[in-house]
Amino acid sequence: MAATAAAAPPAIATSLSALLRRRTSRNHNLGDFHPRCLSSDANAEAAPNRRGGHAGTRLEEAVPAGEGRSRIDAWISARLGGGGVSRARIQASIRAGLVAVNGRPVSKVSHMVKGGDMVSCTVSELQPLRAEPEDIPLDIVYEDDHLLVVNKPAHMVVHPAPGNANGTLVNAILHHCKISTFTCLARNSIDDECPDSSDDDIDVFDVDQFTTGEVSSEVREALVRPGIVHRLDKGTSGLLVVAKDEHSHAQLAEQFKLHTIHRVYISLTCGAPNLNSDRIEVPISRDPNNRVRMIATTGSGHRYARHAASRYKVREVFAGGGSALVEWRLETGRTHQIRAHAKYLGVPLLGDETYGGTRSMALSLLRSRTPSRYHCDLSNLISKIDRPCLHAALLGFKHPHSGKILEFSCSPPDDFAEVLNELRHITSTSDGQNGGGVAHVSD
């Protein structure tokens, strides 16, 4: 891992330093604001990456003797997932009555199979999702005829997916842009019990990357070209750009591919990295033991691992290393990239239960480094955290039509800011025993 990070553009670095000391104010150095959408060229949803058809794919296989009990969707997924069939697709097949165990159809995705069972599965056809506009408030940072920049709240899913057809950012954009309805192909979802896991930290969608050969002509005609250029996890807050026309989408997607988009995230971690700054280049793949989670590993045993690179810089350290405020800049955009790389470093994001940033871990690290008189306050503080403390704070890109460089900054929301400010207060007012105190890392 290289220890030198690329220098940030001066405007971005200056904005970030100011953001970390503000609570709710926002910078916009962006010219005119146009509070309207053009419904004729507004786009909505990114269709799934379907480079080949899987409908009709069959599996006839016995569960090996002696193998323990497994969920049937997980067992089939382990055998078909490498061929590009998503777990959500398998679950849809089960619900459609296309899966049988020992000759008897099963309808529950949680049905358990064991050694000796004979499993048969026929992969179902893609089913379209229809999303309706919903009057959901949007925090629009910038808007013109070609694009929107939105400050997404935590806990909002970006796009519809199986189990999440309502309440998404796309539903809100449909209402804002006065679009009556739209149809999209059902997106991948890691697990119907974890609907937020279908959202990547960053994932570029090309306008023409999906194949519609599996669906009817009526559905193909109803498909709306994607306007979502990149995504944020359900629990992640912050800035996200949405294209309103096909040209804007293609141009923005190309900027993401070329890594010319400036993206800066801030996070609170359990513990502090050993180095103040570094570059992490560790491949990421699906965790074979937990399909909801990704894993960063340098080993060669993960066949479908994808290249992933992140740069980080520690901005502040709290309680002698009990927690830290860390800035992240992404070179690639893999599913849960920051979360997986943070875990790889041994400093999972605070509040990220999926990747080990549990309340108990956070309390153990902080209490051991702060005076006992603060332990009650720390317990109350940590108990309020209900998401990974990750925020997309800065976004910069070239306007797809004018060519002007636009830069946006957005302070973390109240829940993140409350934890950050309380950590600063507790550690700065402690008397230094047990390693208390705040360390500010210079730019």
Buried (B, 14 or more C-beta within 10 A) or exposed (E): EEEEBEEBBEBBBBBBEEBBEEBEEBBBEBEEEEEEBEEEBBBBBBBBBBEEBBBEBEBEEEBEEEBEEBBBBBBBBEBBBEEBBBBBBBBBBBBBEBBBBEEEEBEEBEBBBBEEBEBBBBBBBBEBBEBBBBEBEBBBBBBBEBBBBBBBBBBBBBBBBBBBBEBBBBBBBBBBBEBEEBBBBBBBBBBBEBBBBBBBBBBBBBBEBBBBEBBEEEBBEBBBBBBBBBBBBBBBBBBBBBBBBBBBBBBBBBBBEEBEBBBBBBBBBBBBBEEBBBBBBBBBBBBBEEBBBBBBBEEEEBEEBBEBBBBBBBBBBBBBBBBBBBBBBBBBBBBBBBBBBBBBBEBBBBBBBBBBBBBEBBBEBBBEBBBEEBBEEBEEBBEEBEBBBBBBBBBBBBBBBEEEEBBBBBBBBEBBBBBBEBBBEBBEEBEEEBBBBBBEBEE
